Amino acid sequence: MVGRVIDVPEELAASQQKFNGAAGRAFIAGLPRRAADFLERWELRVDGPSMYGVCALVLPVLRADGTPAALKLQPLDEESAGEPLALRRWDGAGAVRLLEHDEATCTLLLERLDEARSLAETPDTREAVLVVARLLARLTALPAPEGMRRLGDIAAAMLEQVPWAVRQLADPGDRRLVEDCAAAVREVAAEPGDRLLHWDLHFDNVLASHRAPWLAIDPKPLAGDPGFDLLPAIRNRFEPAEIRWRFDAMTEILGLDRERARAWSLARVLQNTLWDLADGRPLEAAQREIGRQLRER
């Protein structure tokens, strides 16, 4: 009977296998039991088909009083561990509201948003970028809570990998991209900031709600400079001719120093480039172009 509570999507199982190996397989195998346990513990009833991303399974549910909610089942790791801390700090201001949390498994009960209406469906990409910028202005206005991952540590780890990364690249332009991004990071690494960052606020992570036009979901939070949060919206539905407009609009709405924001955005390009190299993938054309345009400012 437990196994019938949920169906585990094959795509989620595949992504867990790819990114987490044996731990991912164990997570998938335990999902039906975990779902059943939390449905019983928090007195929930499944209220529709499950949803999923790369890492998590989300079940639409009803609470005992009939209130709609969403049960998020995910592995506990460095990124997910900070999610409940961030959601509690935001307390629904610009982000989905946390209703319940199990620390041992990082299982979350969240308010139900409109999963059928994400910002990705907005026809006007400029309006979508402005929505993200306004949300980030609210989210990053708060200091990060204690115990959050820190951008300074992430930046230091990236800089340590730069010599290795340069050796992997045969193309002089790609080597120059990595070296220039690293140089920009070195200029700001001593002041990494202490704001509460979302880290992954792309268009699909913004959903409509009955209590606010748009709310952020699925943070991978850390403490740092808000400039590190701009790249997902610059990269989403990529349009090379819009890079500078998006960067300028977002820095203006967030009230950021443009040179610092440029440096931290290049840090994000460096992060993505290092991941591509570690996975044996060619550097993405969009990252090259974003890096080129931001370096020319």
TAZIVEN-V480025 format. One record per residue. N is the residue number from 1. PHI is phi as a letter, one per 30 degrees, with the letter a starting at -180 (NA if undefined). Layout:
n=(N:N)
phi=(PHI:PHI)
This chain:
n=(1:2:3:4:5:6:7:8:9:10:11:12:13:14:15:16:17:18:19:20:21:22:23:24:25:26:27:28:29:30:31:32:33:34:35:36:37:38:39:40:41:42:43:44:45:46:47:48:49:50:51:52:53:54:55:56:57:58:59:60:61:62:63:64:65:66:67:68:69:70:71:72:73:74:75:76:77:78:79:80:81:82:83:84:85:86:87:88:89:90:91:92:93:94:95:96:97:98:99:100:101:102:103:104:105:106:107:108:109:110:111:112:113:114:115:116:117:118:119:120:121:122:123:124:125:126:127:128:129:130:131:132:133:134:135:136:137:138:139:140:141:142:143:144:145:146:147:148:149:150:151:152:153:154:155:156:157:158:159:160:161:162:163:164:165:166:167:168:169:170:171:172:173:174:175:176:177:178:179:180:181:182:183:184:185:186:187:188:189:190:191:192:193:194:195:196:197:198:199:200:201:202:203:204:205:206:207:208:209:210:211:212:213:214:215:216:217:218:219:220:221:222:223:224:225:226:227:228:229:230:231:232:233:234:235:236:237:238:239:240:241:242:243:244:245:246:247:248:249:250:251:252:253:254:255:256:257:258:259:260:261:262:263:264:265:266:267:268:269:270:271:272:273:274:275:276:277:278:279:280:281:282:283:284:285:286:287:288:289:290:291:292:293:294:295:296:297)
phi=(NA:e:d:d:d:b:c:d:d:d:d:d:d:d:d:d:d:d:c:b:h:d:d:d:d:d:d:d:d:d:d:e:d:d:e:d:d:d:d:d:d:c:h:c:b:d:b:l:d:d:b:a:b:d:c:b:c:b:c:d:b:c:d:e:d:j:d:d:a:b:c:c:c:a:d:d:b:e:d:d:e:d:e:d:d:d:d:d:d:d:h:i:d:j:b:e:c:d:c:b:a:c:d:d:c:i:d:b:c:c:d:d:c:c:d:d:b:c:d:d:d:d:d:d:d:d:d:d:d:d:d:e:d:d:d:d:d:d:d:d:d:c:d:d:d:d:i:d:e:c:d:e:d:d:d:d:d:d:d:d:d:d:e:d:d:d:d:d:c:d:d:e:d:d:d:d:e:d:d:d:d:d:d:d:d:d:d:c:d:d:b:d:i:b:d:d:c:d:i:b:d:c:d:d:c:b:c:d:b:d:c:a:e:b:b:d:b:h:d:c:d:a:c:l:d:e:d:d:c:d:d:e:d:d:d:d:h:e:b:e:d:c:e:d:d:d:d:d:d:d:d:d:d:d:i:c:d:d:d:d:d:d:d:d:d:d:d:d:d:d:e:d:d:d:d:e:d:d:d:i:c:d:d:d:e:d:d:e:d:d:d:d:d:d:d:d:d)
